[in-house]
Amino acid sequence: MDSCAFDPDDEIEAKASDTLFKNARLNIMIAHSNLKEIEHPNTPVWVKQEALTRIYTIETNLTLDEIDIKNKIHKILTGNGKPEKMIKDAEHVFESHKYGGYFVTNDKRIIRKRKELSGISNARIVKPTELLESLESEYA
């Protein structure tokens, strides 16, 4: 779960993130690459506290195939922008790819690129409301 998923500027998405994060049945892992973002002043205090109880990935050496996928993710996210600004986002998406599952975010740049990213990554990139709707329909 990306720290921007709790962005208070979008109340509907922030509320959905709260619901997901507080659901004890969900196994929410936090990528090691997200740790510094969680410490950001805009991240709600309760999220910072709750994040301490979650499972974190750890940084590991990557295989050549993994390096290739991570580089492709970075290239897609960068587009015509500045590569240095996309390093962390590429790491977040790659971690979701590596461990399988959803990458929950409100980052508009990542959301816009999710279809292209799905061609090289098995991370399912969704907004908080989209994951919540999917889970509700699955368990309805």
C-alpha positions in Angstrom: 0.0 0.0 0.0 1.5 3.3 -1.1 1.6 6.0 1.5 -0.2 8.4 -0.9 -3.2 6.1 -0.7 -4.0 7.9 2.5 -3.9 11.3 0.8 -6.4 13.5 2.7 -7.0 15.6 -0.5 -9.2 12.8 -1.8 -11.6 11.9 1.1 -13.3 9.0 -0.7 -10.0 7.3 -1.5 -8.6 8.1 1.9 -11.7 6.6 3.6 -11.3 3.4 1.4 -7.7 3.2 2.4 -8.6 3.5 6.1 -11.1 0.6 5.7 -8.6 -1.6 3.9 -5.8 -0.9 6.3 -7.9 -1.5 9.4 -9.3 -4.8 8.0 -7.6 -7.5 10.1 -8.3 -10.2 7.5 -6.1 -8.5 4.9 -2.4 -9.3 4.8 -1.1 -5.9 4.0 2.7 -5.9 3.4 4.7 -2.7 3.3 7.6 -2.6 0.8 10.9 -1.7 2.3 11.0 1.1 -0.3 7.9 2.7 1.3 9.4 3.1 4.8 10.6 6.6 4.4 7.3 7.7 2.8 5.4 6.4 5.8 7.5 8.7 8.0 6.3 11.7 5.9 4.6 14.4 7.9 1.4 14.1 5.8 1.0 10.4 6.7 -1.6 10.1 9.4 -0.2 9.3 12.9 -2.4 6.2 13.2 -1.1 4.9 9.9 2.5 5.3 11.1 1.7 3.4 14.3 -0.2 0.7 12.5 2.5 0.3 9.9 4.9 -0.8 12.7 2.7 -3.9 13.1 2.8 -4.9 9.5 5.1 -7.3 7.6 7.8 -5.5 5.6 9.7 -6.8 2.7 13.4 -6.6 2.9 15.9 -5.5 0.3 17.5 -8.4 -1.4 19.9 -8.9 -4.3 18.0 -9.1 -7.5 18.4 -11.7 -10.3 19.2 -10.4 -13.8 15.5 -11.0 -14.8 14.3 -9.0 -11.8 16.7 -6.1 -12.6 15.4 -6.1 -16.2 11.7 -5.9 -15.0 12.5 -3.2 -12.4 14.3 -1.2 -15.1 11.3 -1.6 -17.5 8.9 -0.4 -14.8 11.1 2.6 -14.2 11.2 3.4 -17.9 7.4 3.2 -18.2 6.9 5.4 -15.1 9.5 7.9 -16.2 8.1 8.4 -19.7 9.4 11.9 -20.8 10.0 12.9 -17.2 13.0 13.0 -14.9 14.2 9.5 -14.2 15.5 10.4 -10.7 11.9 11.3 -9.7 10.5 7.9 -10.5 13.1 5.7 -8.8 11.1 5.2 -5.6 7.8 4.6 -7.4 9.4 2.1 -9.6 10.7 0.3 -6.5 7.3 0.2 -5.0 5.6 -1.2 -8.1 8.5 -3.7 -8.5 8.1 -4.9 -4.9 4.4 -5.6 -5.5 5.4 -7.4 -8.7 8.0 -9.5 -6.9 5.8 -10.6 -4.0 2.6 -10.7 -6.0 -0.7 -9.0 -5.2 -2.0 -5.5 -5.4 -0.3 -2.1 -5.3 -2.8 0.3 -3.8 -2.1 3.9 -4.7 -3.7 7.2 -5.5 -0.7 8.3 -7.5 -2.3 9.5 -10.8 0.9 8.9 -12.8 1.1 5.3 -11.7 -2.7 4.8 -12.2 -2.4 6.3 -15.8 0.4 3.8 -16.6 -1.1 0.7 -15.0 -2.3 -0.9 -18.3 1.2 -0.5 -19.8 2.8 -1.8 -16.5 0.5 -4.8 -16.5 2.3 -6.0 -19.7 5.6 -6.5 -17.7 4.5 -6.7 -14.1 2.1 -9.0 -12.3 1.4 -6.2 -9.7 -2.3 -5.3 -9.9 -2.3 -1.5 -9.6 -5.6 -0.2 -8.1 -7.0 2.7 -6.2 -8.2 2.0 -2.7 -11.9 2.2 -3.8 -11.3 -0.2 -6.6 -9.7 -2.8 -4.3 -12.5 -2.3 -1.7 -15.2 -2.8 -4.4 -13.4 -5.9 -5.7 -13.2 -7.4 -2.3 -16.8 -6.6 -1.5 -18.1 -8.2 -4.6 -15.9 -11.2 -4.1 -17.2 -11.8 -0.6 -20.8 -10.7 -1.2 
